[in-house]
């Protein structure tokens, strides 16, 4: 890959990290999808920052669950679908957007919610200390 393309991907990676961090404080902006995008962009532009994201204490576990299993935690699913529903309700009652825009938005959000809800939950790593037999 050319140096210019790597630089563009690197810049986009940091852009999505910034959006993800903003999403921590703004409940209507998701964090994990932006971090997933950032990790993918860093995988193609900076292995160092990809590793940083994957090993991050807050973002690492959800990113690894997604990358290895295509899985989303129950807590993340609940939060994501709740925020989608809240966003739609706010838009429906307080927006001046035309009816067809609100309906299309509802369809897109419903489809997104179905996608999130149908992803598996992460398998917990086995606790080998409890399952291994100890020699006597």
C-alpha positions in Angstrom: 0.0 0.0 0.0 1.3 3.4 -0.9 2.4 5.9 1.8 -0.3 8.4 1.0 -3.1 5.8 1.3 -1.6 4.6 4.6 -1.6 8.2 5.8 -5.2 8.6 4.8 -6.2 5.4 6.6 -4.3 6.4 9.6 -6.0 9.8 9.7 -9.4 8.2 9.3 -8.5 5.8 12.1 -7.9 8.7 14.5 -11.1 10.5 13.3 -13.1 7.4 14.3 -11.3 7.1 17.6 -12.3 10.7 18.3 -15.9 10.1 17.4 -15.9 7.0 19.6 -14.5 9.0 22.5 -17.1 11.7 22.0 -19.7 8.9 22.0 -18.7 8.0 25.6 -20.1 11.4 26.7 -23.0 11.8 24.2 -25.4 8.9 24.7 -26.9 9.2 21.2 -23.5 8.7 19.5 -22.3 5.0 19.6 -18.7 4.3 20.7 -18.0 0.7 19.7 -18.8 0.9 16.0 -16.4 3.8 15.6 -13.7 1.9 17.5 -14.3 -1.2 15.3 -13.8 1.0 12.2 -10.7 2.6 13.8 -9.2 -0.8 14.6 -9.8 -1.9 11.0 -8.2 1.2 9.6 -5.2 0.9 11.9 -4.8 -2.7 10.9 -4.1 -1.4 7.4 -2.0 1.6 8.4 -0.4 1.3 11.9 -0.1 -2.1 13.7 1.1 -0.2 16.7 -2.2 1.7 17.1 -4.2 -1.3 16.2 -2.5 -3.2 19.1 -3.1 -0.1 21.3 -6.8 -0.3 20.6 -7.1 -4.0 21.0 -5.2 -4.0 24.3 -7.0 -0.9 25.6 -8.7 -1.5 29.0 -12.0 0.0 27.9 -12.2 -0.7 24.2 -10.1 -3.9 23.8 -12.6 -6.5 25.0 -15.5 -5.4 22.8 -13.2 -5.1 19.8 -11.7 -8.5 20.4 -15.2 -10.1 20.9 -16.3 -8.6 17.6 -13.2 -9.5 15.7 -12.9 -13.1 16.9 -16.6 -14.0 17.3 -18.7 -11.4 15.7 -20.2 -11.0 19.1 -21.8 -8.1 21.1 -22.2 -8.2 24.9 -25.7 -8.2 26.3 -25.0 -4.8 28.0 -23.9 -3.3 24.7 -26.9 -4.7 22.9 -29.3 -3.2 25.5 -27.6 0.1 25.4 -27.5 0.3 21.6 -31.1 -0.7 21.1 -32.2 1.6 23.9 -30.4 4.6 22.4 -31.8 3.7 18.9 -35.3 3.7 20.4 -34.8 6.9 22.3 -33.4 8.6 19.3 -36.4 7.5 17.2 -38.9 8.6 19.8 -37.2 12.0 20.1 -37.1 12.4 16.3 -40.7 11.3 15.8 -42.2 13.7 18.3 -39.8 16.7 18.1 -38.5 16.7 14.5 -39.9 18.9 11.7 -38.6 16.3 9.2 -41.3 15.1 6.7 -43.2 12.0 7.6 -41.5 9.8 5.0 -38.1 10.7 6.4 -39.2 9.7 9.9 -40.6 6.5 8.6 -37.4 5.7 6.6 -35.4 6.5 9.7 -37.5 4.1 11.8 -37.0 1.3 9.2 -33.3 1.9 9.2 -33.1 1.9 13.0 -35.3 -1.2 13.3 -33.0 -3.0 10.8 -30.0 -1.9 12.8 -31.6 -3.1 16.0 -32.4 -6.5 14.5 -28.8 -6.8 13.4 -27.4 -6.0 16.8 -29.9 -8.3 18.6 -29.1 -11.2 16.4 -25.3 -11.1 17.0 -24.2 -13.8 19.4 -23.0 -12.9 22.9 -19.3 -13.4 23.5 -18.2 -16.7 24.9 -16.5 -16.3 28.2 -12.9 -17.5 28.3 -12.8 -20.7 30.3 -11.4 -20.6 33.8 -8.7 -23.3 33.6 -8.0 -23.1 37.3 -11.4 -24.6 38.1 -11.5 -27.1 35.3 -8.1 -28.6 35.4 -7.5 -31.6 37.6 -4.6 -31.1 40.0 -2.2 -34.0 40.5 -2.3 -35.4 44.0 
